[in-house]
Amino acid sequence: MSLVKETLRTLETKIAEANSEARGAEQAGYSQEDRLRHLFKEREEIYSRLAEMWLPSFERDGFRRKNSAMHARAQEIFDSKQRKRKEGETAIYEAEQEKLKLEVQVDEFTSQIHEKEEKNKDVENFLTALLSESKEYMEAQAVVDTARARIERHQARVAEFEEDKKEKLARYDADGHFADLMRKGFGTSGYQSTTHFTDRVVALFTGFMRNYADYTFLKETMPTYLKEEGSRLESELDKVMEKVLTIRQAEAKNQKITDLAPEIRELIKKRRLLAEQGEQIDAKIAAYQKDLQVVDDKTPYERQALQEFTDYLKGEGLARLVGRARESDGDEDNQLVNQLMDIEREIQTQKIEANTARHTRDESFGRARAYKSLKGELLKGGYDSMYSSFGRKSNLSEIITSNISNINDIFEKDSKGLKEKIYFKL
C-alpha cells in the first residue's frame, strides 16, 4: 500500500472511531433516559401512597388526578421524542448508505489514479527531461507555479481571517446583551420580544447595530467573498494547467508515446465531483444529527409540563406529604420518604451521566465531521496526485497527521465542540 493510501486510511479509521464513540454515547444516553423515566414513575407511586395516608379524601382525589395528568403528559413527551428519534435515525442511516456507495466509487477512482501514475512514471521522467529544453513549456509551467503561489497566499489569508474571526465571534457570543438581542432577532423582520423599549435602550447604549454589522461581516460577508475568490483562483489555475498538459500531449504524440496524464486528470475531476457530493451528504447527516440534539433538549412543551409540576409543589401539594411524614411517629411513611430521598439522589446521578453522554456524543460527531471535511479537502484538491492542478503534496502524511492533531486539540480545548468550520492547513 502506498504512503498516500496509508494516510487516507488513517483518516478513515479516525472517522469510524469517532462515529462509533458517538453512537455508543448516544445509546448510553437513551438507556439513562429510560432509567430516569422509571425512577420518575417510582417517585410518583410513593407520592401516591403518601397521599393515601395523609390527605383528606377530597384532596386525595384531586392529587390523584393531577399526578395522573402529569404522568400522561410525561409519557406523551417521551413517545413524541421516540417517534422523532426514529425518523431522524432512519434519515441518517439512509444518508450514510448513500455516502458509502459514493465512497466505494471514490476509492476506485483513487486506486486508478495511483496505478496510472505508477505506470506513467517512465513517460513522465522522459517528457519532463525533454520539455525542460522547451521555452514555451517552461513559460507555461512558470505561469502554473505563479497561479499556485497566488492560491497559497490566499489560503494563508483565509487562515489568518479564520483565527481573527474565531477570537472576535467568541467575544460576541460571551456578550450577554448582544446574544440576547440576536436571539430575539432585533433589527430584523423576525424580531419578537415583549420588552421592545428595553431592547431599544440596550441596543443604543451597547452599540448593537455597529456590532451586528461586524458580526455579519465575520459570519457571512467575508467568508462568502473569500470562498468566491478562492474559486476564481482555482479556475484560473485549471486553465493554465490545461495549457501545460496540451504542450505535453503534443510532444508525446511527436514522440509516439502514450502519456496517461489526461486520463489521470479526468479521473481527478470525476473524483472531485464525487467528493463534493459526499460533502453535501455529510451536511445532510450533520443537519439530521443537530435535529436529534434538539429532540434531546427540553422542548417548550416539556418545559411547560415541568413548570406545572413546580407550581404544584409550590402549592404544597407534594411537599406537604413529605413534611407530614417526617412529623409522624409511624415507620411506613418514614420508609417511603427515605426511598424518595434515595430516588432523588439516583435521579441526579442519572441526569449527570445523561448530560455527559450527550456531550460525548456531540463532541464525537463533531470530530467525525471535521475528519470527513479534511478528507474532502484533500480529495477535492487532488493533493495525492502530481497531475492535479494543485500538484502532489510530498509531505501529505505529515499534513494529515498535523491536521488530525489540530482537530483533537481544538475539541479538547472547547468543551462545546466546534461552532465554526475548521480551516485546514494544506
KEFIMI-384005 format. One record per residue (C-alpha): x, y, z; residue in three letters; residue number from 0. Coordinates in steps of 0.5 Angstrom, whole numbers, plus 2048, in hexadecimal, padded with zeros to 3 digits. Each point is the difference from the previous one (the first is absolute). Layout:
N
c1, c2, c3, rest, nr
X, Y, Z, ala, NUM .
...
//
This chain:
426
c1, c2, c3, rest, nr
800, 800, 800, met, 0 .
803, 807, 7FE, ser, 1 .
801, 805, 805, leu, 2 .
7FA, 804, 7FE, val, 3 .
7FB, 7FB, 800, lys, 4 .
803, 7FE, 807, glu, 5 .
7FF, 807, 803, thr, 6 .
7F9, 801, 7FD, leu, 7 .
7FE, 7F9, 803, arg, 8 .
803, 803, 807, thr, 9 .
7FB, 806, 7FE, leu, 10 .
7FA, 7FB, 7FF, glu, 11 .
802, 7FC, 807, thr, 12 .
7FF, 806, 803, lys, 13 .
7F9, 802, 7FD, ile, 14 .
7FE, 7F9, 802, ala, 15 .
803, 800, 807, glu, 16 .
7FC, 807, 801, ala, 17 .
7FA, 7FE, 7FE, asn, 18 .
800, 7F9, 804, ser, 19 .
801, 804, 806, glu, 20 .
7FB, 805, 7FF, ala, 21 .
7FB, 7FA, 7FE, arg, 22 .
802, 7FD, 807, gly, 23 .
7FF, 806, 804, ala, 24 .
7F9, 801, 7FC, glu, 25 .
7FE, 7F9, 802, gln, 26 .
802, 801, 807, ala, 27 .
7FC, 807, 801, gly, 28 .
7FA, 7FC, 7FD, tyr, 29 .
801, 7FB, 806, ser, 30 .
801, 805, 805, gln, 31 .
7FA, 804, 7FE, glu, 32 .
7FC, 7F9, 800, asp, 33 .
802, 7FF, 807, arg, 34 .
7FE, 807, 802, leu, 35 .
7F9, 7FF, 7FE, arg, 36 .
7FF, 7FA, 804, his, 37 .
803, 804, 806, leu, 38 .
7FB, 805, 7FF, phe, 39 .
7FB, 7FB, 800, lys, 40 .
802, 7FD, 806, glu, 41 .
800, 807, 803, arg, 42 .
7F9, 801, 7FE, glu, 43 .
7FE, 7FA, 803, glu, 44 .
803, 801, 807, ile, 45 .
7FD, 807, 800, tyr, 46 .
7F9, 7FD, 7FE, ser, 47 .
801, 7FB, 806, arg, 48 .
802, 806, 805, leu, 49 .
7F9, 804, 7FD, ala, 50 .
7FC, 7FA, 802, glu, 51 .
803, 800, 807, met, 52 .
7FF, 808, 802, trp, 53 .
7FC, 803, 7FB, leu, 54 .
7F8, 801, 801, pro, 55 .
7FC, 7FD, 7FB, ser, 56 .
7FE, 806, 7FC, phe, 57 .
808, 802, 800, glu, 58 .
802, 7F9, 7FE, arg, 59 .
7FB, 7FF, 7FA, asp, 60 .
803, 807, 7FE, gly, 61 .
807, 7FE, 801, phe, 62 .
7FF, 7F9, 7FC, arg, 63 .
7FD, 804, 7FA, arg, 64 .
806, 805, 800, lys, 65 .
805, 7FA, 801, asn, 66 .
7FD, 7FC, 7FA, ser, 67 .
7FF, 806, 7FC, ala, 68 .
808, 802, 801, met, 69 .
802, 7F9, 7FE, his, 70 .
7FC, 7FF, 7FA, ala, 71 .
803, 807, 7FE, arg, 72 .
807, 7FD, 801, ala, 73 .
7FE, 7FA, 7FC, gln, 74 .
7FE, 804, 7FA, glu, 75 .
806, 804, 800, ile, 76 .
804, 7F9, 800, phe, 77 .
7FC, 7FD, 7FB, asp, 78 .
801, 806, 7FC, ser, 79 .
807, 800, 801, lys, 80 .
801, 7F9, 7FE, gln, 81 .
7FC, 801, 7F9, arg, 82 .
804, 806, 7FE, lys, 83 .
807, 7FC, 802, arg, 84 .
7FE, 7FA, 7FC, lys, 85 .
7FE, 805, 7FA, glu, 86 .
807, 803, 801, gly, 87 .
804, 7FA, 801, glu, 88 .
7FD, 7FD, 7FA, thr, 89 .
801, 806, 7FB, ala, 90 .
808, 800, 803, ile, 91 .
800, 7F8, 7FE, tyr, 92 .
7FD, 801, 7F9, glu, 93 .
805, 806, 7FF, ala, 94 .
806, 7FC, 803, glu, 95 .
7FE, 7FA, 7FB, gln, 96 .
800, 805, 7FA, glu, 97 .
807, 803, 803, lys, 98 .
803, 7F9, 800, leu, 99 .
7FE, 7FF, 7F9, lys, 100 .
804, 806, 7FE, leu, 101 .
806, 7FF, 804, glu, 102 .
801, 7F9, 7FC, val, 103 .
800, 804, 7FA, gln, 104 .
805, 805, 803, val, 105 .
804, 7FA, 802, asp, 106 .
800, 7FD, 7F9, glu, 107 .
802, 807, 7FD, phe, 108 .
806, 801, 805, thr, 109 .
802, 7F9, 7FE, ser, 110 .
800, 801, 7F9, gln, 111 .
804, 807, 801, ile, 112 .
805, 7FD, 804, his, 113 .
801, 7FA, 7FB, glu, 114 .
800, 804, 7FA, lys, 115 .
805, 805, 803, glu, 116 .
805, 7FA, 801, glu, 117 .
7FF, 7FD, 7F9, lys, 118 .
802, 807, 7FD, asn, 119 .
806, 801, 805, lys, 120 .
805, 7FF, 7FA, asp, 121 .
7FC, 804, 7FB, val, 122 .
800, 806, 805, glu, 123 .
807, 800, 801, asn, 124 .
801, 800, 7F9, phe, 125 .
7FC, 805, 7FE, leu, 126 .
802, 805, 806, thr, 127 .
807, 7FF, 7FD, ala, 128 .
7FE, 801, 7F9, leu, 129 .
7FC, 806, 801, leu, 130 .
805, 804, 805, ser, 131 .
803, 802, 7FA, glu, 132 .
7F9, 803, 7FD, ser, 133 .
800, 807, 801, lys, 134 .
7F8, 800, 7FF, glu, 135 .
7FF, 7FA, 805, tyr, 136 .
805, 804, 806, met, 137 .
7FC, 806, 7FF, glu, 138 .
7F9, 7FD, 801, ala, 139 .
803, 7FC, 806, gln, 140 .
802, 806, 803, ala, 141 .
7F9, 803, 7FF, val, 142 .
7FD, 7FA, 803, val, 143 .
805, 801, 806, asp, 144 .
7FE, 807, 801, thr, 145 .
7F9, 7FE, 800, ala, 146 .
801, 7FB, 805, arg, 147 .
804, 805, 804, ala, 148 .
7FA, 805, 800, arg, 149 .
7FC, 7FB, 803, ile, 150 .
805, 7FE, 805, glu, 151 .
800, 808, 802, arg, 152 .
7F8, 7FF, 800, his, 153 .
800, 7FA, 805, gln, 154 .
804, 804, 804, ala, 155 .
7FC, 806, 800, arg, 156 .
7FA, 7FB, 802, val, 157 .
804, 7FD, 806, ala, 158 .
801, 807, 803, glu, 159 .
7F9, 802, 7FF, phe, 160 .
7FD, 7FA, 803, glu, 161 .
805, 801, 806, glu, 162 .
7FD, 807, 801, asp, 163 .
7F9, 7FE, 7FF, lys, 164 .
800, 7FB, 805, lys, 165 .
803, 805, 805, glu, 166 .
7FB, 805, 7FE, lys, 167 .
7FA, 7FC, 800, leu, 168 .
802, 7FD, 807, ala, 169 .
7FF, 807, 803, arg, 170 .
7FA, 801, 7FD, tyr, 171 .
7FD, 7F9, 802, asp, 172 .
802, 802, 807, ala, 173 .
7FD, 807, 800, asp, 174 .
7F9, 7FE, 803, gly, 175 .
7FC, 806, 7FE, his, 176 .
803, 7FF, 7F9, phe, 177 .
7FE, 7F9, 800, ala, 178 .
7F9, 801, 803, asp, 179 .
7FE, 805, 7FA, leu, 180 .
803, 7FC, 7FB, met, 181 .
7FC, 7FA, 803, arg, 182 .
7FA, 805, 7FF, lys, 183 .
801, 802, 7F9, gly, 184 .
801, 807, 802, phe, 185 .
800, 805, 7FA, gly, 186 .
7FE, 7FA, 7FB, thr, 187 .
7F9, 7FF, 7FD, ser, 188 .
800, 7FA, 805, gly, 189 .
800, 804, 806, tyr, 190 .
7FC, 7FD, 806, gln, 191 .
800, 803, 807, ser, 192 .
7FC, 802, 806, thr, 193 .
805, 805, 802, thr, 194 .
800, 805, 7FA, his, 195 .
802, 806, 804, phe, 196 .
805, 7FD, 804, thr, 197 .
803, 7FC, 7FA, asp, 198 .
801, 807, 7FC, arg, 199 .
803, 803, 806, val, 200 .
805, 7FA, 801, val, 201 .
802, 801, 7F8, ala, 202 .
801, 807, 801, leu, 203 .
805, 800, 806, phe, 204 .
804, 7FA, 7FE, thr, 205 .
800, 802, 7F8, gly, 206 .
7FD, 7FA, 7FE, phe, 207 .
7FF, 802, 7F9, met, 208 .
807, 801, 7FF, arg, 209 .
802, 7F9, 803, asn, 210 .
7FB, 7FD, 7FC, tyr, 211 .
803, 803, 7F9, ala, 212 .
806, 7FD, 803, asp, 213 .
7FD, 7F9, 802, tyr, 214 .
7FD, 800, 7F9, thr, 215 .
807, 801, 7FC, phe, 216 .
803, 7FB, 804, leu, 217 .
7FB, 7FB, 7FF, lys, 218 .
7FD, 801, 7F9, glu, 219 .
803, 805, 7FC, thr, 220 .
808, 7FF, 801, met, 221 .
7FF, 7F8, 800, pro, 222 .
7FC, 801, 7F9, thr, 223 .
805, 804, 7FD, tyr, 224 .
806, 7FC, 802, leu, 225 .
7FC, 7FA, 7FD, lys, 226 .
7FF, 803, 7F9, glu, 227 .
807, 803, 800, glu, 228 .
803, 7F9, 801, gly, 229 .
7FB, 7FD, 7FB, ser, 230 .
802, 805, 7FB, arg, 231 .
808, 7FF, 801, leu, 232 .
7FF, 7F8, 800, glu, 233 .
7FC, 801, 7F9, ser, 234 .
806, 805, 7FD, glu, 235 .
805, 7FA, 803, leu, 236 .
7FC, 7FB, 7FC, asp, 237 .
800, 804, 7FA, lys, 238 .
808, 801, 800, val, 239 .
801, 7F9, 802, met, 240 .
7FC, 7FD, 7FA, glu, 241 .
805, 804, 7FB, lys, 242 .
806, 7FD, 803, val, 243 .
7FC, 7F9, 7FF, leu, 244 .
7FF, 802, 7F9, thr, 245 .
807, 801, 7FF, ile, 246 .
802, 7F9, 803, arg, 247 .
7FB, 7FD, 7FC, gln, 248 .
802, 803, 7F9, ala, 249 .
807, 7FE, 802, glu, 250 .
7FE, 7F9, 802, ala, 251 .
7FD, 7FF, 7F9, lys, 252 .
806, 802, 7FD, asn, 253 .
804, 7FB, 803, gln, 254 .
7FB, 7FB, 7FF, lys, 255 .
7FF, 7FE, 807, ile, 256 .
7FA, 800, 805, thr, 257 .
7FF, 805, 805, asp, 258 .
7FB, 7FE, 806, leu, 259 .
800, 807, 803, ala, 260 .
7F9, 802, 7FC, pro, 261 .
7FD, 7F9, 803, glu, 262 .
802, 802, 807, ile, 263 .
7FE, 807, 7FF, arg, 264 .
7F9, 7FD, 7FE, glu, 265 .
800, 7FB, 806, leu, 266 .
802, 806, 805, ile, 267 .
7FA, 804, 7FD, lys, 268 .
7FB, 7FB, 801, lys, 269 .
802, 7FE, 807, arg, 270 .
800, 808, 802, arg, 271 .
7F8, 800, 7FE, leu, 272 .
7FF, 7F9, 804, leu, 273 .
804, 804, 806, ala, 274 .
7FB, 806, 7FF, glu, 275 .
7FA, 7FB, 800, gln, 276 .
803, 7FD, 806, gly, 277 .
800, 807, 804, glu, 278 .
7F9, 801, 7FE, gln, 279 .
7FE, 7F9, 803, ile, 280 .
804, 802, 806, asp, 281 .
7FD, 807, 801, ala, 282 .
7F9, 7FC, 800, lys, 283 .
803, 7FB, 805, ile, 284 .
802, 806, 805, ala, 285 .
7F9, 803, 7FF, ala, 286 .
7FD, 7FA, 802, tyr, 287 .
804, 7FF, 806, gln, 288 .
7FF, 807, 802, lys, 289 .
7F9, 7FF, 800, asp, 290 .
801, 7FA, 804, leu, 291 .
803, 804, 805, gln, 292 .
7FA, 805, 800, val, 293 .
7FC, 7FA, 802, val, 294 .
804, 7FE, 806, asp, 295 .
800, 807, 802, asp, 296 .
7FA, 802, 804, lys, 297 .
7FA, 803, 7FB, thr, 298 .
7FC, 806, 802, pro, 299 .
7FA, 7FA, 801, tyr, 300 .
804, 7FD, 805, glu, 301 .
803, 806, 804, arg, 302 .
7F8, 802, 801, gln, 303 .
7FF, 7F9, 803, ala, 304 .
806, 801, 805, leu, 305 .
7FD, 807, 801, gln, 306 .
7F9, 7FD, 802, glu, 307 .
804, 7FB, 804, phe, 308 .
804, 805, 804, thr, 309 .
7FA, 804, 801, asp, 310 .
7FC, 7FB, 803, tyr, 311 .
806, 7FE, 805, leu, 312 .
800, 808, 802, lys, 313 .
7F9, 7FF, 801, gly, 314 .
802, 7FB, 806, glu, 315 .
7FC, 7FA, 7FC, gly, 316 .
806, 7FB, 801, leu, 317 .
805, 804, 805, ala, 318 .
7FA, 800, 805, arg, 319 .
800, 7F8, 7FF, leu, 320 .
808, 7FF, 802, val, 321 .
7FF, 805, 805, gly, 322 .
7FB, 7FD, 804, arg, 323 .
803, 7F9, 7FF, ala, 324 .
806, 803, 804, arg, 325 .
7FC, 803, 805, glu, 326 .
7FC, 7F9, 802, ser, 327 .
802, 7FA, 804, asp, 328 .
7FF, 7FB, 7FB, gly, 329 .
805, 7FC, 7FD, asp, 330 .
7FD, 7FE, 7F9, glu, 331 .
7FF, 808, 7FE, asp, 332 .
808, 801, 802, asn, 333 .
802, 7FA, 7FC, gln, 334 .
7FC, 803, 7FA, leu, 335 .
804, 807, 801, val, 336 .
806, 7FC, 800, asn, 337 .
7FF, 7FD, 7FA, gln, 338 .
7FE, 806, 7FD, leu, 339 .
807, 803, 802, met, 340 .
804, 7FA, 7FD, asp, 341 .
7FC, 801, 7FA, ile, 342 .
801, 807, 7FF, glu, 343 .
808, 7FF, 801, arg, 344 .
800, 7FB, 7FB, glu, 345 .
7FC, 805, 7FB, ile, 346 .
805, 805, 801, gln, 347 .
806, 7FB, 7FE, thr, 348 .
7FC, 7FD, 7FA, gln, 349 .
7FF, 807, 7FE, lys, 350 .
807, 802, 800, ile, 351 .
802, 7FA, 7FD, glu, 352 .
7FB, 801, 7FA, ala, 353 .
803, 807, 7FF, asn, 354 .
807, 7FD, 800, thr, 355 .
7FD, 7FB, 7FB, ala, 356 .
7FD, 806, 7FC, arg, 357 .
807, 804, 800, his, 358 .
804, 7FA, 7FE, thr, 359 .
7FB, 7FE, 7FA, arg, 360 .
800, 808, 7FE, asp, 361 .
808, 800, 800, glu, 362 .
801, 7FA, 7FD, ser, 363 .
7FB, 801, 7FA, phe, 364 .
804, 807, 7FF, gly, 365 .
806, 7FD, 800, arg, 366 .
7FE, 7FB, 7FB, ala, 367 .
7FD, 805, 7FB, arg, 368 .
807, 804, 801, ala, 369 .
804, 7FA, 7FE, tyr, 370 .
7FB, 7FF, 7FA, lys, 371 .
801, 807, 7FE, ser, 372 .
807, 7FF, 800, leu, 373 .
800, 7FA, 7FB, lys, 374 .
7FB, 804, 7FC, gly, 375 .
805, 806, 7FF, glu, 376 .
806, 7FB, 7FF, leu, 377 .
7FC, 7FC, 7FA, leu, 378 .
7FD, 806, 7FD, lys, 379 .
807, 804, 800, gly, 380 .
803, 7F9, 7FD, gly, 381 .
806, 801, 804, tyr, 382 .
801, 7F9, 800, asp, 383 .
802, 801, 7F8, ser, 384 .
805, 803, 7FC, met, 385 .
7FB, 802, 7FB, tyr, 386 .
7FB, 803, 804, ser, 387 .
800, 808, 7FF, ser, 388 .
803, 801, 807, phe, 389 .
805, 7FA, 7FF, gly, 390 .
802, 7FB, 805, arg, 391 .
802, 802, 807, lys, 392 .
806, 7FC, 801, ser, 393 .
7FF, 800, 808, asn, 394 .
7F9, 7FE, 7FF, leu, 395 .
801, 7FB, 806, ser, 396 .
802, 806, 805, glu, 397 .
7FB, 804, 7FD, ile, 398 .
7FA, 7FB, 802, ile, 399 .
804, 7FF, 807, thr, 400 .
800, 807, 802, ser, 401 .
7F9, 802, 7FE, asn, 402 .
7FD, 7FA, 804, ile, 403 .
804, 802, 806, ser, 404 .
7FE, 807, 7FF, asn, 405 .
7F8, 7FD, 800, ile, 406 .
801, 7FD, 806, asn, 407 .
804, 806, 804, asp, 408 .
7FA, 804, 7FE, ile, 409 .
7FB, 7FB, 802, phe, 410 .
804, 7FF, 807, glu, 411 .
800, 808, 801, lys, 412 .
7F9, 801, 7FE, asp, 413 .
7FB, 7FC, 804, ser, 414 .
7FA, 802, 7FC, lys, 415 .
804, 7FD, 7FA, gly, 416 .
801, 805, 7F9, leu, 417 .
7FB, 805, 7FF, lys, 418 .
804, 802, 7F9, glu, 419 .
803, 7FC, 7FB, lys, 420 .
807, 7FE, 801, ile, 421 .
805, 803, 7FB, tyr, 422 .
805, 7FB, 7FE, phe, 423 .
807, 802, 7FE, lys, 424 .
801, 7FC, 7FA, leu, 425 .
//
